[in-house]
């Protein structure tokens, strides 16, 4: 009797355990089905909408200069997850989840109407090759979205983009290809298309500067002649009313990797950098040296116009190829240079951006002795005349672009310290 009771209790316990096990298995199966149906692959492509999620595709018909080459490049379709950002510590800038749809270097960026950024040309990267590209894309700061923009007629690197005074037309000048270096193109917003300027420039050039003046004319200065890779001292004016280029004499010395700043009168242009200590000023239709030398000869430096009309000049490389942390201010009224506090980090090939507060943000650059230093951005306060270190970049970069738009500084592209193209963008929110 006792033996039968024990056997019955044992069977009951076994059935209870078996029932619990079956219940657990059923729950796990149901959860697996629910999760499986709810997950959407991040690299899926919606063929109907043309939207791509975290996926790069390839297009054919890559254009180098005026010749079509059948090859593959990164797609320029709109990426759907633009609004997503990676959450980072407060002492870092925000790494945008998507950026330029084409990896590129030596490209210009300008703000056009409605708070949009236009990027065109440059050296584009695919398959280990870096030809010149005609590709353009546009960024909307409102929804943080990149989208396709009409391509130029030829590939261009070392070019400039200038928004003309009608605020609707964009002038593209120069190229690293000797056959296209004399040409310029105009983007017509009404036609949504690029057209060649019927008259060519007097000198083919790349790595020049182009400055829009108050009278609507564009001053084109120096650079490199691609046909001979010689440095240029020539200058010319683009006159929109006649669609022509007019010679404006030569600089006192050749200028390349220089900076041109429009002064507060709207008609004078200061040219800084190059192989000499003394900058030059274009004023009243003629060129002349400034009355005084810079404190330090510097090339690959950065400069920005302050609210008080002075010019802040920082960093660069000196005559012995040392990277500089020194900073000076140019006073246009007296044409003199005054030293100010040094940056904490020596930099060349970096950017200076004037903020709405009047402060100046220094970002990125090259420094062969301290790459890690270049991740730290710095702020200059013209009132206290002091620099202070601020947030860190997620990725050190140089030869990038930085643009103030919608209360943020957008930092685009560039190259990394191991000489690779940087495909990311970062946002420094104010």
Secondary structure in CASP SS format (residue, H / E / C, confidence):
PFRMAT SS
TARGET T0000
AUTHOR 0000-0000-0000
METHOD secondary structure of the structure
MODEL  1
X C 1.00
X H 1.00
X H 1.00
X H 1.00
X H 1.00
X H 1.00
X H 1.00
X H 1.00
X H 1.00
X H 1.00
X H 1.00
X H 1.00
X H 1.00
X H 1.00
X H 1.00
X H 1.00
X H 1.00
X H 1.00
X H 1.00
X H 1.00
X H 1.00
X H 1.00
X H 1.00
X H 1.00
X H 1.00
X H 1.00
X H 1.00
X H 1.00
X H 1.00
X H 1.00
X H 1.00
X H 1.00
X H 1.00
X H 1.00
X H 1.00
X H 1.00
X H 1.00
X H 1.00
X C 1.00
X C 1.00
X C 1.00
X C 1.00
X C 1.00
X C 1.00
X E 1.00
X E 1.00
X C 1.00
X C 1.00
X C 1.00
X C 1.00
X E 1.00
X E 1.00
X C 1.00
X C 1.00
X C 1.00
X C 1.00
X C 1.00
X E 1.00
X E 1.00
X C 1.00
X C 1.00
X E 1.00
X E 1.00
X E 1.00
X C 1.00
X C 1.00
X E 1.00
X E 1.00
X E 1.00
X C 1.00
X C 1.00
X C 1.00
X E 1.00
X E 1.00
X C 1.00
X C 1.00
X C 1.00
X C 1.00
X E 1.00
X C 1.00
X C 1.00
X C 1.00
X C 1.00
X C 1.00
X E 1.00
X C 1.00
X C 1.00
X C 1.00
X C 1.00
X C 1.00
X C 1.00
X E 1.00
X C 1.00
X E 1.00
X E 1.00
X E 1.00
X C 1.00
X C 1.00
X C 1.00
X C 1.00
X C 1.00
X C 1.00
X C 1.00
X E 1.00
X E 1.00
X C 1.00
X C 1.00
X E 1.00
X E 1.00
X E 1.00
X E 1.00
X E 1.00
X H 1.00
X H 1.00
X H 1.00
X E 1.00
X E 1.00
X E 1.00
X E 1.00
X E 1.00
X C 1.00
X C 1.00
X E 1.00
X E 1.00
X C 1.00
X E 1.00
X C 1.00
X C 1.00
X E 1.00
X C 1.00
X C 1.00
X E 1.00
X C 1.00
X C 1.00
X C 1.00
X E 1.00
X E 1.00
X E 1.00
X E 1.00
X E 1.00
X C 1.00
X C 1.00
X C 1.00
X C 1.00
X E 1.00
X E 1.00
X E 1.00
X E 1.00
X E 1.00
X C 1.00
X C 1.00
X C 1.00
X C 1.00
X C 1.00
X C 1.00
X C 1.00
X C 1.00
X C 1.00
X C 1.00
X E 1.00
X E 1.00
X E 1.00
X E 1.00
X C 1.00
X C 1.00
X C 1.00
X C 1.00
X C 1.00
X C 1.00
X E 1.00
X E 1.00
X E 1.00
X E 1.00
X C 1.00
X C 1.00
X C 1.00
X C 1.00
X C 1.00
X C 1.00
X C 1.00
X C 1.00
X C 1.00
X C 1.00
X E 1.00
X E 1.00
X E 1.00
X E 1.00
X E 1.00
X C 1.00
X C 1.00
X C 1.00
X C 1.00
X E 1.00
X E 1.00
X E 1.00
X E 1.00
X C 1.00
X C 1.00
X C 1.00
X C 1.00
X C 1.00
X C 1.00
X C 1.00
X C 1.00
X C 1.00
X E 1.00
X C 1.00
X C 1.00
X E 1.00
X E 1.00
X E 1.00
X E 1.00
X C 1.00
X C 1.00
X C 1.00
X C 1.00
X C 1.00
X E 1.00
X E 1.00
X E 1.00
X E 1.00
X C 1.00
X C 1.00
X E 1.00
X E 1.00
X C 1.00
X C 1.00
X C 1.00
X C 1.00
X E 1.00
X E 1.00
X C 1.00
X C 1.00
X E 1.00
X E 1.00
X E 1.00
X E 1.00
X E 1.00
X E 1.00
X C 1.00
X C 1.00
X C 1.00
X C 1.00
X E 1.00
X E 1.00
X E 1.00
X E 1.00
X E 1.00
X E 1.00
X E 1.00
X C 1.00
X C 1.00
X C 1.00
X C 1.00
X C 1.00
X C 1.00
X C 1.00
X C 1.00
X E 1.00
X E 1.00
X E 1.00
X E 1.00
X C 1.00
X C 1.00
X C 1.00
X C 1.00
X C 1.00
X C 1.00
X E 1.00
X E 1.00
X E 1.00
X E 1.00
X C 1.00
X C 1.00
X C 1.00
X C 1.00
X C 1.00
X C 1.00
X C 1.00
X E 1.00
X E 1.00
X E 1.00
X E 1.00
X C 1.00
X C 1.00
X E 1.00
X E 1.00
X E 1.00
X E 1.00
X C 1.00
X C 1.00
X C 1.00
X C 1.00
X C 1.00
X C 1.00
X C 1.00
X C 1.00
X C 1.00
X E 1.00
X C 1.00
X C 1.00
X E 1.00
X E 1.00
X E 1.00
X E 1.00
X C 1.00
X C 1.00
X C 1.00
X C 1.00
X C 1.00
X E 1.00
X E 1.00
X E 1.00
X E 1.00
X C 1.00
X C 1.00
X E 1.00
X C 1.00
X C 1.00
X C 1.00
X C 1.00
X C 1.00
X E 1.00
X C 1.00
X C 1.00
X C 1.00
X E 1.00
X E 1.00
X E 1.00
X E 1.00
X E 1.00
X C 1.00
X C 1.00
X C 1.00
X C 1.00
X E 1.00
X E 1.00
X E 1.00
X E 1.00
X E 1.00
X C 1.00
X C 1.00
X C 1.00
X C 1.00
X C 1.00
X C 1.00
X C 1.00
X E 1.00
X C 1.00
X C 1.00
X E 1.00
X E 1.00
X E 1.00
X E 1.00
X C 1.00
X C 1.00
X C 1.00
X C 1.00
X C 1.00
X E 1.00
X E 1.00
X E 1.00
X E 1.00
X C 1.00
X C 1.00
X E 1.00
X C 1.00
X C 1.00
X C 1.00
X C 1.00
X C 1.00
X H 1.00
X H 1.00
X H 1.00
X H 1.00
X E 1.00
X E 1.00
X E 1.00
X E 1.00
X E 1.00
X E 1.00
X C 1.00
X C 1.00
X C 1.00
X C 1.00
X E 1.00
X E 1.00
X E 1.00
X E 1.00
X E 1.00
X E 1.00
X E 1.00
X C 1.00
X C 1.00
X C 1.00
X C 1.00
X C 1.00
X E 1.00
X C 1.00
X C 1.00
X E 1.00
X E 1.00
X E 1.00
X E 1.00
X E 1.00
X C 1.00
X C 1.00
X E 1.00
X E 1.00
X E 1.00
X E 1.00
X E 1.00
X C 1.00
X C 1.00
X E 1.00
X C 1.00
X C 1.00
X C 1.00
X C 1.00
X C 1.00
X E 1.00
X C 1.00
X C 1.00
X C 1.00
X E 1.00
X E 1.00
X E 1.00
X E 1.00
X E 1.00
X C 1.00
END
